[in-house]
Amino acid sequence: INQIRDRFPRLSTILVDRGYKGKAFVLAILHTFYWCLQVVVPPVGQKGFVVQQKRWVVELTFAWFSRFRRLTREYELLPETSEAFFYVGMIQILLKRLA
């Protein structure tokens, strides 16, 4: 988590699902890292599937990554190599969207 804080200094709010709703966890993150956790809950009385705020962006990105064979399994020995392949995959996705 310290690496995330150093890498993204402007990060202030993190959207989480109901699994992180515990008050002790939310307060620990707030007091340790000064981040606000916003729990995304479905609307009251929801029946069926409803897209939740910002969650689709993350899920869509993971779906894009699943199209790349090297990213679906852990073939690499070093985590840095895996990270590099994620960058390569994202660059390819963004280039296709620009074209």
CORSULUR-V996445 format. One line per field, one symbol per residue. ss: DSSP state (H for helix, E for strand, C for the rest). phi: phi as a letter, one per 30 degrees, with the letter a starting at -180 (. if undefined). A space follows every 50 residues. Layout:
ss->???
phi->???
//
This chain:
ss->CHHHHHHCCCCCEEEECHHHCCHHHHHHHHHHHCCEEEECCCCCCCCCCC CCCCHHHHHHHHHHHCCCHHHHCCCCCCHHHHHHHHHHHHHHHHHHHHC
phi->.ddddddbdddbbbdbcddcddddddddddddciccccdccdddidbidb dceidddddddddddddcedcdbcdddcddddddddddddddddddddd
//
